[in-house]
Amino acid sequence: MLAIILMMTLGVLVACVVAVYVAYPHRGEEMPVVPQLGDAMRKGVDSLPTLEDSESRV
């Protein structure tokens, strides 16, 4: 029972983090309460490799 509660809590926390990222840093806006968290999210995403438009149309 404890494992189910922990996994459900973890799932809700991950969903909240994704929702907050999409609502603020992904659109280029500052987070109203904790701007340091938005900066950390933006730095983490900027460090990941991405495909450019020209690379995806090969």
For each residue, the residues with C-beta under 8 A, 3 or more apart:
1: 4 5
2: 5 6
3: 6 7
4: 1 7 8
5: 1 2 8 9
6: 2 3 9 10
7: 3 4 10 11
8: 4 5 11 12
9: 5 6 12 13
10: 6 7 13 14
11: 7 8 14 15
12: 8 9 15 16
13: 9 10 16 17
14: 10 11 17 18
15: 11 12 18 19
16: 12 13 19 20
17: 13 14 20 21
18: 14 15 21 22
19: 15 16 22 23
20: 16 17 23 24 31 37
21: 17 18 24 25 26 41 45
22: 18 19 26 27
23: 19 20 26 27
24: 20 21 27 29 30 31 32 38
25: 21 28 29 31 38 39 41 42 45
26: 21 22 23 45
27: 22 23 24
28: 25
29: 24 25
30: 24 35 38
31: 20 24 25 34 35 37 38
32: 24
33:
34: 31 37 38
35: 30 31 38 39
36: 39 40
37: 20 31 34 40 41
38: 24 25 30 31 34 35 41 42
39: 25 35 36 42 43
40: 36 37 43 44
41: 21 25 37 38 44 45
42: 25 38 39 45 46
43: 39 40 46 47
44: 40 41 47 48
45: 21 25 26 41 42 48
46: 42 43
47: 43 44
48: 44 45
49:
50:
51: 55 56
52: 55 56
53: 56 57
54: 57 58
55: 51 52 58
56: 51 52 53
57: 53 54
58: 54 55
